[in-house]
């Protein structure tokens, strides 16, 4: 396996459209790296440049110690799994997995070993004689991954591979991909717009916006210490509450409440960030709190979310699902003071 590095990589399309802007990113050998962001943020373009499917405008990409900017895709020793399975409908599972190896002139005994080894990892053994039409969506995705595995590449590239699956199957396949990554001891670079996939699968997450890398860190660090408002708002569901405040020393004052910050941020204005789970129905005297006028209640079994107004600000809170509350009620919410964030009004960078 191998590491991957993007060094000041830029991609411009016709009309000077900037898809990726000065991307520098190190992916460690055997790491599961997730590139995440909304449509048009440059994540798939970054992956396609690594695969050799898009030319690089500026900078360089390395796989291991090799600069691959001008190297044909077939010589990069990578394998790519796309959103569409792209299986040959007239071929069996075995033949779909073996096809690329046959085209390369790989000896038959070696093909048979590789296909059967991959089938064992992916639990496809009983399905090797079936045609794609006889498989479920999840099974087809495993065949597509198996076709990549048999090539024994240095790096696996996965571009939105779960997008065509239903919600239940996405969860199952997410778990399978993590197991396969561990079993293969491989370098995975995975592109998704789904922040849940990113948080649950990646060793590290690279969050992108408008072609620019915003933050790279393990999932927990991204969640607990977002670099800016964009990352804070994109990672987490429901999204973080953002509330304009004026600051006097350590006191942050919003339109409907005041809170004492853990330290003075050195600014007079800011955007207070509070995740919904940092608000609950256990307000304590002398520790600050919010009076929420409830507008919408969502009960999701193990979770209950309240959407409402405090002063002039919209607030979302995650509360005990056993709490009896209805639209129009007022609920006093406590605040976990250890989990407050403050962002600069102009730059949107994190201040605390």
Helices and strands as residue ranges (DSSP letters): E 4-13, G 14-16, E 17-27, E 32-36, H 43-51, E 58-63, E 66-67, G 73-75, E 78-81, H 93-103, H 108-122, G 125-127, G 132-134, H 137-149, E 155-159, H 167-184, E 187-192, H 195-201, E 204-209, E 212-217, H 219-224, H 229-234, E 241-248, E 251-253, E 258-260, E 269-274, G 276-278, E 279-280, E 290-299, E 304-310, E 313-319, E 330-335, G 337-339, E 340-343
